[in-house]
């Protein structure tokens, strides 16, 4: 018998995502912003006003560190709590923070969180030892809409060189969350 997360992937028509996990686009605005009207950090192609996806991460999987050109709003829907690791390299040097998404608001979890444009981020289940049936189902919304032209996967050597010395950041997790 298939696990619940496998059933959800099938029911929702999800496919493997290049960063890990599974996704399906659920919304793409009909209207577009002209590429020339966007800030310089975007490629010149037009963008939908907004896009949204459903994203599922099963136990043992991660969403690899990546960055995009716009803010991304994460929405928790079901399953196990999820940690979104966020790495930035600001004026005060490299730093890390995390969003803990889940349904137990009284345990410090949030049902929604935001990753700012240009930050490196990836995600994993909060309980790394959760059984094989564990998963997190979330939604991700961006505006202007997502385009793979503005998507960049992290490289392990660059991330370790820049962020391994950040206090509290686990280097093994950092390496695991980087693309090969």
C-alpha positions in Angstrom: 0.0 0.0 0.0 1.3 3.5 -0.9 2.2 5.9 1.8 -0.1 9.0 2.3 2.5 11.3 0.8 2.7 9.1 -2.3 -1.1 9.1 -2.6 -1.0 12.9 -2.3 1.6 13.3 -5.0 -0.6 11.2 -7.3 -3.9 12.8 -6.3 -2.6 16.3 -6.8 -0.8 15.5 -10.0 2.6 16.5 -8.6 6.0 16.0 -10.3 9.5 16.0 -9.0 11.0 19.4 -8.4 14.6 20.2 -9.4 15.3 21.4 -5.8 13.8 18.1 -4.3 10.4 17.2 -3.2 7.3 17.3 -5.4 5.2 20.2 -6.8 2.3 21.2 -8.9 1.5 24.8 -10.1 -2.0 25.7 -8.9 -2.2 29.3 -10.1 -0.7 31.5 -12.7 -2.3 35.0 -13.1 -3.6 35.7 -16.6 -2.1 39.2 -16.6 1.6 39.9 -17.0 4.2 42.5 -16.0 6.4 43.5 -18.9 10.0 42.3 -18.4 11.3 45.8 -18.9 9.1 47.0 -16.0 10.7 44.7 -13.5 13.8 45.4 -11.4 17.1 44.6 -12.9 17.5 41.4 -10.8 14.9 39.7 -13.1 15.6 38.4 -16.6 13.9 40.4 -19.3 11.0 38.1 -20.0 7.4 39.1 -18.9 6.1 37.6 -15.6 2.6 36.7 -14.5 1.4 39.0 -11.8 1.6 36.0 -9.4 2.0 32.3 -9.2 1.3 29.6 -6.6 2.3 26.0 -6.1 1.7 23.1 -3.8 4.9 21.6 -2.6 5.4 18.3 -0.7 8.6 17.2 1.1 8.6 13.6 2.3 10.7 12.2 5.1 14.4 11.8 4.1 14.1 14.5 1.4 15.1 18.1 1.4 14.4 21.2 -0.7 17.9 22.1 -1.8 19.2 25.6 -1.1 18.3 27.9 -3.8 17.3 31.5 -4.4 14.8 33.4 -6.5 14.4 37.1 -7.5 11.2 37.7 -5.5 9.8 37.2 -2.0 8.2 33.8 -1.5 5.3 33.3 0.9 5.1 29.8 2.4 1.8 28.4 3.6 1.6 25.3 5.8 -1.3 22.9 5.0 -0.8 19.4 6.3 1.7 16.8 7.7 4.7 17.3 9.9 6.3 20.6 10.9 8.8 22.0 8.3 11.9 24.0 8.8 12.8 26.6 6.1 16.5 27.4 6.4 17.3 30.9 5.3 20.9 32.1 4.6 21.7 35.8 3.9 24.9 37.7 3.3 24.2 41.2 4.4 26.2 44.2 5.5 26.9 42.5 8.8 28.2 39.4 7.1 26.7 35.9 6.6 23.8 34.9 8.8 21.2 32.2 9.1 17.6 32.1 10.4 14.8 29.6 10.1 11.0 29.5 9.7 9.2 26.7 11.6 6.0 26.0 9.7 3.3 23.8 11.2 -0.1 23.7 12.7 0.8 23.9 16.4 0.8 27.7 16.9 1.3 27.2 20.7 4.6 25.4 20.1 6.1 28.2 18.1 5.1 27.0 14.7 3.6 29.3 12.1 1.1 28.6 9.3 2.8 31.2 7.1 6.3 32.6 6.6 8.2 34.8 4.1 11.6 34.4 2.6 12.8 37.7 1.2 14.0 38.0 -2.4 17.6 37.0 -3.0 18.1 35.0 0.2 19.3 31.4 -0.1 16.7 29.0 1.3 15.8 25.3 1.5 13.6 23.1 3.7 13.5 19.9 5.6 11.2 18.2 8.0 11.7 19.5 11.6 12.0 15.9 12.9 14.8 14.5 10.8 14.1 11.0 12.3 10.4 11.0 11.4 9.3 7.7 10.0 9.1 7.1 6.2 5.4 8.0 6.2 6.1 11.6 7.4 5.7 14.6 5.0 4.9 18.3 4.9 2.5 19.7 2.4 2.9 23.5 1.9 2.0 26.2 -0.6 4.4 28.8 -2.0 3.2 32.0 -3.6 5.4 34.6 -5.4 4.7 37.9 -7.1 5.7 38.7 -9.8 5.2 35.1 -10.9 7.8 32.4 -10.8 10.0 31.7 -13.8 12.9 29.2 -13.8 15.1 31.9 -15.5 15.3 33.5 -12.0 16.0 30.2 -10.1 19.5 29.4 -8.9 20.5 26.2 -7.1 23.3 26.6 -4.5 26.7 25.0 -5.0 28.0 23.1 -1.9 31.6 24.5 -2.0 30.4 28.1 -2.3 27.8 27.8 0.4 30.2 26.0 2.8 32.9 28.7 2.2 30.5 31.5 2.9 28.2 30.1 5.6 29.9 27.2 7.5 31.3 29.6 10.1 27.9 31.0 11.0 27.2 30.1 14.6 24.5 27.5 15.1 24.5 26.4 11.4 25.1 22.7 11.0 27.7 22.1 8.3 26.5 18.6 7.6 22.9 19.9 7.0 24.3 22.8 4.9 26.1 20.3 2.6 23.0 18.0 2.5 20.9 20.9 1.4 23.2 21.9 -1.5 23.0 20.6 -5.1 25.7 18.2 -6.2 
